[in-house]
């Protein structure tokens, strides 16, 4: 592989040498040029199927730019998925991609697209075209996972050889516009259109081969989407670092470094929407903390409780703003030392400490929860369920 002039091209998780399907990250050049280059010179594919954000397609020329850059390699563009990635829409896109004989899928947009495209790889490989077939496949997969875990295997030790299905065999390229981080995972979530129940599909080869980070492109994302998905990343950092699971020096280092990228980066993009370095810092932070998924780190109470609020119309990042400070206060009796280290990281960053002081905090008399409360308020994010229209009668 030969990188473009000015391009950074590196492994997403350089320390994880055991991965069956390692991903790479491109940054530093325009998304359309990077995608066309790697389609032609790295992957060697010829029938590229784009899954594009509806808002990007309708409100910007970015999807057209990508199509033009791909030229004759582009075969079709699917107009995205609805929120929560309904399985019927994913199946429709899968049938269309099959008809177009796609040998590569490219997403440009947010997390719903990423989830849908990852699932499409598995559905294409196993010729799944109906909801009934999908339900049967998921039931078989759940049974296999149960047997593997009962035998003592961990979810992270499972390889493609352990999964009784055809492995996905076409590459995925993700061009994200948010900080959801789904592009660093090989799991895909979708929603049953009849029941509203969310379920997961996963396979080592569902993950992308390439993630293209373009700071300019992310300015097309609505402010609340960018900030809320970034706050979700902060939640990942905090719960990974402050966990009660056995020590993992590498995970601690990555979570803390990601935290030091995300918090100031989000505050800076709130202040200067077009600041590219701050945006790239946020994207690097998401990359670094998502190692927790690869290593099987279990999120804590903020994530667990937050999932129960989703059906009430509270977004993932918004649940983090509302819950994380309270969870930290509650858990301080068992992880105070780790919370102190994260608090120190915030106070050591001038762009953050100045805001904490403006909001009346002092380093000696405040804790991590107080600091994050101030950060979330500075970002203009909700701090109560009432602000999201959820009353006690809903709980």
N, C-alpha and C positions, 0 to 999 in steps of 0.2 A: 504494500500500500504506500502511495506517495501522497503526502498531505499537500494541500494548496498553499500557495505563498501567503503567509500571515495566519494560517490556521493552526490551532492547537488540536491535536488528535491524540487521545490517551485512553487507557482502560478506565472504565467507570469504577471498578473495584480492584486496584492493582495488587492488594494484599491477599485477595481471595483467588488463589491459583487453581483451586479445585473445581471451579464452575464449569459445567458442561457447555453452557452457552454464554460466554463472556460478552458483555456489552462494551462499546466504545463511545466516547463523548467528543464531539466536535464543537469548537467555538472559535470566535475571532474573525469569521468571514460570514457573508450574507447567507441566510438559510437556503435560498434557492440554488445558489452556486455550490454550496457544500453538498446538498442533496444530489444534484445532477452529477457532480464529480464522483461521489461514492457509489451511486447507482452504476455508473459506467466503468469505473476503475477499481473499486474495491469489491463490490458484490457481483458485478458482471451480469445484471439482470436486464430484461428487455421489455417487460410488460408490467408497468408500475400502476397500481390502483391506489388512488388518493382517497382518504377519508378526511373530509375537511369540515371545520367549524362552520356552522350556518352563518353566524355573525361575521366571520372573516370573509366568507364568500359574498355576502350581501352588502357589507359596509366598507370593504377595503379591496384593493387589487392584489392582495398577497397570494391568494390561491391561484389567480391567473398567472402571477409571476412564477410560481412553482411549476404550473403546467407548461408554461413557455420554456422554462429552463430545462425541463425533462424532454421536451420535443417529442420525437417519434416514440420514445420509451413510455410515454403516458397513454394509458388505454381508457381510463374512465375516472370520474370523481363522484364519490358518494356524499350527499349533503348532511353528514353528521348524524348524531343520535340525540334523542331527547334526554333531559336530565335523568340520572339513575340508570341509564343504559338499558332500556327495555329489550328483553331477549328476542321478541318478535322482529324488532328493527334490526338487530344484529344478524338474525337469520336471513332477513331480506337482503341485507348487504352481502352476506356470505354467498347467497345464490347468484347475485349479480357479479361478484368477483370471480366466481367459478365460471360463469358464462363468458366473462371477458378473458379467461385463461390467465389470470394474474399470476406473476411469479415474484411479486414483491408488493407489500402494502406500506404506504407512507401516511402517517397522520400529521395534521397540522391543526393545533387547537388544544383544548383542555382535557381534563381527566376522563370525561365520559367517552370521548373518542378513543383514548388510549385503551381503556378497558374493553371497549367494543372490538377494536382491532386485534388485541391480544386473543380475545375469544375467537375471533374469525379464523385465526391461524389453526386453532384446534378443530373447529367445526369443518373447515375445508379439508384438513387431513383425514378426518374420519367420516366425511360425506354425511354430515348431520344437517338436515334441511327443514325439520319440523320441530315444534315444541315437544311433541311426544318423544321423538328420538333424543332430544336434549335431556329431557327428564330421565329417560332410561340410562343415558350416558352418565349423568350426574349421580344417579343411585348406585351404579356400578363403581364409579370412582370413589364414592363415600365408603362403600363396603371395602374396597381395596385399602383405602387409607386407614380404616378402623383396624383391619387385620395387621397392617404394617406397624401401626403404633402399638398395638397390643403385643406385638412380638419384640418390642423394645426399641424399634427404630424411631428416630426423630424425624420431624417433618423436613428438616434441612438435609438429612442423610439420604432421602429418597431421590433416586435418579430416574431417568427416562426408562431404564430397563425394568424398573419396578412397577411401571404404570401400564396396565393392559389396554393400550390403544396405539394408534399410529401417531408417531411423533410429528409435530408440525415441521414442514420442510421448505417453507418459503420465508425469506427474511422480512423483518419489520423495522422501519425507520420511524422514529418519533421526533416531531418538531413541536415541543411544548410551548404554550403561551401562559401557563400558570405555574404555581409552585406546589401542585398536588403531589408530585413525586411518583405517580403511578408508572412512569416510564422506566423506573429502576426495579420494577417487580415483575415476576413472571405469573402473577395471579391476576385474574380479571373478575370484576364483580358486575352482575347484571340483575335485572328485576323481572319477575314473572308478570306479564301484562294482566293476567286474570286475578292473581292473588295479591300482588304488590310485594310478595316475598322476595328478599334479596338473597342471591346465592353466588357461589364462587366457582370459577373454573381455574385450573392451574396446571402448568406443565413447564419443565425447565426451558423448553424451546418456544414457549409463548412470549418470552421476553424479547425486547428489541435487540437487533445487532448494533444499532447506532442511535444515539440521541444527539440531536443538533440544537445547541443553545444559541439563540440570537437575541441579544438584549433589546434591540430596536423592535423586533417583532412583538415582544411581550408588552409593549406599551399599548397595544390594541386591546388588551384584556381590561375589563372594567376595574376600577380601583378596588372596589370591595372584594372582587374575586381574587385579585393579586394579593391583597393584604390578608384576606381570610385564609387562603391556602398557605400563605407564608406562616401565619400564626399556627396553623396545624403542624407545620414543620418545627416550629419552636416547641410545641407540645411533644413531638417525637423526641427532640433533643433532651428535654427535661425528664421525661419519663424513662428514656433509655439510660441517662446518666444517673438518675436517682433511684433506679430499680433496686430491689432486694435480692436479685439473682446473684449467682457467684461472680466474683471479680473477673472483669475482662478489660485488661489495660487498653487494648486497641479500641474497643467499643467506647470506653470512657473518653479517650483522646478524640475520636472522631465526633462524638456527640458534643463535646465541649467546643471543639473548633467550629462545628456547624452552627452552634448556638452563637458564637462570636461573629459569624458571618451574617446570620439571619436577622438578629435583633437590630444592629445598626443599619443593615442594608434596607430593612423595611422602613425604619424611621427616615432614612435618607430618601427613599423613593416616595414616601408620603410628602416630603418637603419639595423634592425635585423629581417630578414624574418621569422625566426623560434621562435621568442620570444613569448612564450605561454601566459604569463600574459597580455601582451599588446593586444594580439588577444582576449582573454576573456574579457578584458576591452572594446574593440570595440563592441563585441557581446552584452555585458550588456548595452552599450550605445544605441544600436539599439532597444533593448527590451524596455528601459525606454522611449525613445521618441515616440515609436509607440503607446503609450497611446493616442496620439493626434487623431489617427484614431478612437479609441474607443469612444472618447469624442466629435467627430465631429468638431475638429478644422480644419478650411479651410486653406490650404496652400496659400502662397502669389504669387507675380508676378514672382519670379524666377521659381517656379513650372509651373505656367500658361504659361509663354512664352516658357519655356523649352519643354513643350509638343508639341509646334509647330515646334520645331527643330528636334524632333525624326524622322519624315519621311525623313529628309535630311541626315540621317546617323550619327547624334550626339547622343551618349548615354546619359541616364538620369544623371548619375554622372558627365559626361563631360559638360552637359548644366549647371549644378550647378556651376562648376568651372568658366565657362565663364560668367554667368549671375549674380550670387549672389553678388559679390562685387559691381557691378554697381547698382543693385537694392537697396542695402543698402545705397549707396551714395544718390540715388534719394529719398529714404524714410526717411533719417535722420531728415528732418524737422518735422516729425510727431512722430518718435519713438526714438529720440536721447538718452533719458534716459535709455531705455532698451538696446540699442546698447552699451552704455557705460558700463553697467553691464556685458555684454558678453565680451567686450574687456578686462575688468579688470580680468575676469576669465582666459583669455589667458595669460595675463602678470603675473598673480599669479602662473602660472605653470612653474617651472624652465626649463623643457625640451622644452617648447614652447617659452618662453621669450628669451632663448639663441639664438634660430633660428631667431626670430624677430630682435634681435640686430645685428646678423650677416648680416642680409639683410638690415641694415641701418635704421631701425625704432627706434623711441623713444616713450615711453608711452604717453608723453605729447603732441607730435606733430602729432600723427597718430590716425586713427579711426579704427573701427571694420573692415571696408572694406579693409583698408590697411593691417591689420593683416592677414585676410583670404587670400588676394592676395599673401602674402608672404608664407603662409602655403601651398597653392595650388601649387605655383611654387616649393617649397621644395619637394613636393610629385611628381613633374614631370608631373603635369596634364596640359592640354591645357588651355590657358587664352584668346583665341580669336577664332572666327569662322574661320578665315583664316587658323589657324593651323589645323582645321578639314576639310579643303578643301571647305568651304562654302563661296562663294563670294557675293557681294552686288546684283548681278544679280539674285541670288536665293531667295532674300528676297522680 
